């Protein structure tokens, strides 16, 4: 027969794991959100420099920069 103390440790360990995973997911999501905002700002800046008009050449330049990571 198991005592209450012997079953409490695995439950506590699982809660710690779950909390750690939730934390890591939040950190990962924050990084993705930050990078998306940075990309959005860069596109807005490029469009502003192009007269706030999305031309074929501006679209190609945006695509080139983000595909190559330049």
NORCORPE-V695351 format. One record per residue. N is the residue number from 0. RES is the residue in one letter. PSI is psi in radians with two decimals (* if undefined). OMEGA is omega in whole degrees, -180 to 180 (none if undefined). D_FIRST is the distance of its C-alpha to the first C-alpha in Angstrom with 1 decimal. Layout:
BEGIN
n=N res=RES psi=PSI omega=OMEGA d_first=D_FIRST
n=N res=RES psi=PSI omega=OMEGA d_first=D_FIRST
END
This chain:
BEGIN
n=0 res=X psi=2.26 omega=-179 d_first=0.0
n=1 res=X psi=2.53 omega=176 d_first=3.8
n=2 res=X psi=2.92 omega=-180 d_first=6.6
n=3 res=X psi=-0.58 omega=-178 d_first=9.8
n=4 res=X psi=-0.63 omega=-178 d_first=11.7
n=5 res=X psi=-0.45 omega=178 d_first=10.2
n=6 res=X psi=-0.30 omega=-179 d_first=11.0
n=7 res=X psi=-0.63 omega=-177 d_first=14.2
n=8 res=X psi=-0.86 omega=179 d_first=15.9
n=9 res=X psi=-0.64 omega=178 d_first=16.2
n=10 res=X psi=-0.77 omega=179 d_first=17.4
n=11 res=X psi=-0.71 omega=179 d_first=19.9
n=12 res=X psi=-0.72 omega=178 d_first=21.0
n=13 res=X psi=-0.66 omega=177 d_first=21.7
n=14 res=X psi=-0.70 omega=178 d_first=23.7
n=15 res=X psi=-0.76 omega=178 d_first=25.6
n=16 res=X psi=-0.79 omega=-180 d_first=26.5
n=17 res=X psi=-0.74 omega=179 d_first=27.6
n=18 res=X psi=-0.69 omega=179 d_first=29.7
n=19 res=X psi=-0.72 omega=178 d_first=31.2
n=20 res=X psi=-0.72 omega=177 d_first=32.1
n=21 res=X psi=-0.72 omega=179 d_first=33.7
n=22 res=X psi=-0.81 omega=-179 d_first=35.7
n=23 res=X psi=-0.66 omega=177 d_first=36.9
n=24 res=X psi=-0.73 omega=179 d_first=38.0
n=25 res=X psi=-0.71 omega=178 d_first=39.9
n=26 res=X psi=-0.82 omega=180 d_first=41.6
n=27 res=X psi=-0.77 omega=179 d_first=42.5
n=28 res=X psi=-0.67 omega=178 d_first=43.9
n=29 res=X psi=-0.68 omega=177 d_first=45.9
n=30 res=X psi=-0.80 omega=179 d_first=47.4
n=31 res=X psi=-0.75 omega=179 d_first=48.4
n=32 res=X psi=-0.73 omega=179 d_first=49.8
n=33 res=X psi=-0.77 omega=180 d_first=51.8
n=34 res=X psi=-0.64 omega=178 d_first=53.3
n=35 res=X psi=-0.76 omega=178 d_first=54.2
n=36 res=X psi=-0.69 omega=178 d_first=56.0
n=37 res=X psi=-0.76 omega=178 d_first=57.8
n=38 res=X psi=-0.74 omega=179 d_first=58.9
n=39 res=X psi=-0.73 omega=178 d_first=60.1
n=40 res=X psi=-0.72 omega=180 d_first=62.1
n=41 res=X psi=-0.73 omega=178 d_first=63.7
n=42 res=X psi=-0.77 omega=179 d_first=64.7
n=43 res=X psi=-0.72 omega=178 d_first=66.1
n=44 res=X psi=-0.77 omega=180 d_first=68.0
n=45 res=X psi=-0.71 omega=179 d_first=69.4
n=46 res=X psi=-0.70 omega=178 d_first=70.5
n=47 res=X psi=-0.73 omega=179 d_first=72.1
n=48 res=X psi=-0.35 omega=180 d_first=74.1
n=49 res=X psi=0.29 omega=179 d_first=75.2
n=50 res=X psi=0.42 omega=180 d_first=76.7
n=51 res=X psi=0.55 omega=178 d_first=73.6
n=52 res=X psi=2.29 omega=178 d_first=74.4
n=53 res=X psi=1.68 omega=178 d_first=72.2
n=54 res=X psi=2.99 omega=178 d_first=74.6
n=55 res=X psi=-0.74 omega=-179 d_first=74.0
n=56 res=X psi=-0.67 omega=178 d_first=74.5
n=57 res=X psi=-0.72 omega=179 d_first=72.2
n=58 res=X psi=-0.75 omega=178 d_first=69.5
n=59 res=X psi=-0.72 omega=180 d_first=70.0
n=60 res=X psi=-0.75 omega=177 d_first=69.8
n=61 res=X psi=-0.82 omega=-180 d_first=66.6
n=62 res=X psi=-0.75 omega=-180 d_first=65.1
n=63 res=X psi=-0.79 omega=-178 d_first=66.4
n=64 res=X psi=-0.70 omega=-176 d_first=65.0
n=65 res=X psi=-0.47 omega=176 d_first=61.5
n=66 res=X psi=-0.70 omega=-178 d_first=61.3
n=67 res=X psi=-0.24 omega=-180 d_first=62.5
n=68 res=X psi=0.42 omega=-178 d_first=60.7
n=69 res=X psi=* omega=none d_first=64.0
END
